[in-house]
Amino acid sequence: MNRRTFIKSAAVFVGGTSVSLAIIDFLSPPHLAALAADSTMAAEQIKVYSVEKGAYVMTEKVIKSAAEWRQLLSPEEFHVLREQGTERPFTGKYDKHYEDGTYRCAGCGLDLYSSKDKFDSGTGWPSFTAAVADENVATKDDRSLFMTRTELLCARCDGHLGHVFDDGPAPTGKRHCINSVSLKFVASM
């Protein structure tokens, strides 16, 4: 290796190290806290359906740390909504619940399901043929438990709700199998 190649290699190495150190320093907790507090950073806006307004509305995504979620949710709600847990079948308060109203996300209050779309699937979990609007519930591939399923998530806070299966009744043929603990019910007025 000649002197010129050695100097170029050393400059690239030193330059790369100083860039890496600058990035590490920028991502330190004080800098991240300042970024989070910066009011110019707007939360992501999403379009969802509001049952109360009977129309689509724009709302902000809800983003919280695990510590913030732990303060807001019960231990069981945290386990299901934030850690993709599942309540035992036939134990949830909404499995055999048939009052008229709307089922909302227990994490952020987003309207998710209507009682008119609820049915008894015999599985031990509240089941619905559809969400109040496709925009209110997100889906994601779930490859846990040695199988592939479609996970259902709240579109606003990304809370785990349950899974959707292709064995539901008409008109959709879908069964949204939801954990009761992921929901809060609001009766119709």
C-alpha positions as CSV (number, residue, x, y, z in Angstrom):
1,M,0.0,0.0,0.0
2,N,1.5,3.3,-1.0
3,R,1.4,6.5,1.2
4,R,-1.5,8.2,-0.7
5,T,-3.8,5.1,-0.5
6,F,-3.0,4.8,3.3
7,I,-3.8,8.5,3.9
8,K,-7.1,8.2,1.9
9,S,-8.1,5.1,3.8
10,A,-7.3,6.7,7.2
11,A,-9.3,9.9,6.2
12,V,-12.4,7.8,5.2
13,F,-12.1,5.8,8.5
14,V,-11.7,8.9,10.6
15,G,-14.4,10.7,8.7
16,G,-16.8,7.8,9.0
17,T,-16.1,7.5,12.8
18,S,-16.8,11.2,13.4
19,V,-20.0,11.0,11.4
20,S,-21.0,7.9,13.4
21,L,-20.2,9.7,16.7
22,A,-22.2,12.7,15.6
23,I,-25.2,10.5,14.9
24,I,-24.8,8.7,18.2
25,D,-24.6,12.1,20.0
26,F,-27.7,13.4,18.1
27,L,-29.7,10.3,19.1
28,S,-28.9,10.7,22.8
29,P,-31.8,11.1,25.2
30,P,-31.6,14.9,25.6
31,H,-31.7,15.4,21.8
32,L,-34.6,12.9,21.4
33,A,-36.5,14.6,24.2
34,A,-36.0,18.0,22.5
35,L,-37.3,16.5,19.2
36,A,-40.3,15.0,20.9
37,A,-41.1,18.4,22.5
38,D,-40.7,20.3,19.3
39,S,-44.2,21.6,18.4
40,T,-43.4,21.8,14.7
41,M,-43.4,18.0,14.5
42,A,-47.1,17.2,13.7
43,A,-48.6,13.8,14.5
44,E,-49.6,11.7,11.5
45,Q,-53.2,12.4,10.5
46,I,-55.5,9.6,9.5
47,K,-59.1,9.4,8.1
48,V,-61.5,7.4,10.3
49,Y,-65.2,7.0,10.6
50,S,-67.0,8.6,13.5
51,V,-70.3,6.8,14.5
52,E,-71.3,9.9,16.5
53,K,-70.9,12.2,13.5
54,G,-72.0,9.7,11.0
55,A,-69.1,10.8,8.7
56,Y,-65.4,10.4,8.1
57,V,-63.2,12.7,10.2
58,M,-59.4,13.3,10.4
59,T,-57.7,12.4,13.6
60,E,-54.1,12.1,14.9
61,K,-52.4,8.8,15.4
62,V,-51.9,8.0,19.1
63,I,-48.2,7.3,19.9
64,K,-47.1,6.6,23.5
65,S,-44.2,4.9,25.2
66,A,-44.7,1.6,26.9
67,A,-44.5,3.4,30.3
68,E,-47.2,5.8,29.2
69,W,-49.5,2.9,28.1
70,R,-48.8,1.1,31.4
71,Q,-50.1,4.2,33.3
72,L,-53.3,4.4,31.2
73,L,-54.2,0.7,30.9
74,S,-54.9,-2.1,33.3
75,P,-52.3,-4.9,33.4
76,E,-54.7,-7.1,31.3
77,E,-55.4,-4.3,28.8
78,F,-51.7,-3.6,28.4
79,H,-50.9,-7.3,27.9
80,V,-53.5,-7.7,25.1
81,L,-53.4,-4.3,23.5
82,R,-49.6,-3.6,23.6
83,E,-48.1,-7.1,23.8
84,Q,-50.5,-9.0,21.5
85,G,-51.9,-11.1,24.3
86,T,-55.2,-13.0,24.3
87,E,-57.8,-13.3,27.0
88,R,-59.1,-16.8,27.8
89,P,-62.2,-17.7,25.8
90,F,-65.6,-17.3,27.5
91,T,-64.1,-15.0,30.1
92,G,-64.6,-11.6,28.4
93,K,-67.4,-9.3,29.4
94,Y,-68.6,-8.7,25.8
95,D,-68.8,-12.3,24.6
96,K,-72.5,-12.6,25.4
97,H,-73.2,-8.9,25.4
98,Y,-76.0,-7.7,22.9
99,E,-76.9,-4.2,24.0
100,D,-77.2,-1.7,21.1
101,G,-74.2,0.6,20.7
102,T,-70.6,1.0,19.6
103,Y,-67.5,-0.9,20.7
104,R,-64.5,1.5,21.0
105,C,-60.8,0.9,21.4
106,A,-60.0,0.5,25.1
107,G,-56.6,2.3,24.4
108,C,-57.7,5.4,22.5
109,G,-61.5,5.4,22.2
110,L,-61.7,5.0,18.4
111,D,-65.0,3.6,17.2
112,L,-64.3,0.1,16.0
113,Y,-67.5,-2.1,15.9
114,S,-71.2,-1.7,15.9
115,S,-73.5,-4.0,17.9
116,K,-75.5,-4.6,14.7
117,D,-72.5,-6.4,13.2
118,K,-72.0,-8.6,16.3
119,F,-72.9,-12.3,16.3
120,D,-72.4,-15.4,18.5
121,S,-69.6,-17.4,16.9
122,G,-69.4,-19.9,19.8
123,T,-65.7,-19.3,20.1
124,G,-65.8,-17.5,23.4
125,W,-64.8,-14.1,22.1
126,P,-66.9,-11.2,20.8
127,S,-67.3,-11.7,17.0
128,F,-68.3,-9.2,14.3
129,T,-68.8,-9.5,10.6
130,A,-67.1,-6.1,9.9
131,A,-65.7,-3.0,11.5
132,V,-67.7,0.3,11.4
133,A,-65.3,1.3,8.6
134,D,-62.3,-0.4,7.0
135,E,-60.3,2.7,7.8
136,N,-60.8,2.2,11.6
137,V,-59.1,-1.2,11.8
138,A,-55.7,-2.1,10.3
139,T,-54.4,-5.6,9.5
140,K,-51.1,-7.2,9.8
141,D,-49.7,-10.7,9.1
142,D,-49.3,-12.6,12.3
143,R,-47.0,-15.7,12.1
144,S,-47.0,-16.5,15.8
145,L,-48.0,-19.9,17.2
146,F,-46.7,-21.8,14.1
147,M,-49.5,-20.5,11.8
148,T,-50.3,-17.5,9.7
149,R,-53.2,-15.4,10.7
150,T,-54.4,-11.8,10.0
151,E,-54.1,-9.7,13.1
152,L,-56.5,-6.8,13.6
153,L,-55.2,-3.5,15.1
154,C,-56.8,-0.2,16.1
155,A,-55.9,2.1,13.2
156,R,-55.3,5.1,15.6
157,C,-53.2,3.6,18.4
158,D,-52.0,0.3,16.8
159,G,-53.5,-1.7,19.8
160,H,-53.9,-5.4,19.2
161,L,-57.6,-6.3,19.0
162,G,-57.7,-9.9,17.8
163,H,-57.7,-11.7,14.4
164,V,-60.0,-12.0,11.4
165,F,-61.0,-15.3,9.9
166,D,-62.9,-16.4,6.7
167,D,-65.5,-18.4,8.5
168,G,-68.1,-15.7,9.4
169,P,-71.7,-15.4,8.3
170,A,-73.1,-13.3,5.4
171,P,-72.8,-10.7,4.2
172,T,-69.0,-10.6,4.6
173,G,-68.1,-14.2,5.4
174,K,-65.6,-12.7,7.9
175,R,-65.3,-13.3,11.6
176,H,-63.5,-10.5,13.5
177,C,-62.6,-12.4,16.6
178,I,-61.9,-9.6,19.2
179,N,-60.6,-9.7,22.8
180,S,-63.2,-8.1,25.1
181,V,-60.4,-6.4,27.1
182,S,-59.5,-4.5,23.9
183,L,-62.9,-2.8,23.8
184,K,-65.0,-0.3,25.7
185,F,-68.8,-0.3,25.0
186,V,-70.8,2.9,24.6
187,A,-74.6,2.3,24.5
188,S,-76.8,4.0,21.8
189,M,-78.9,6.9,23.0
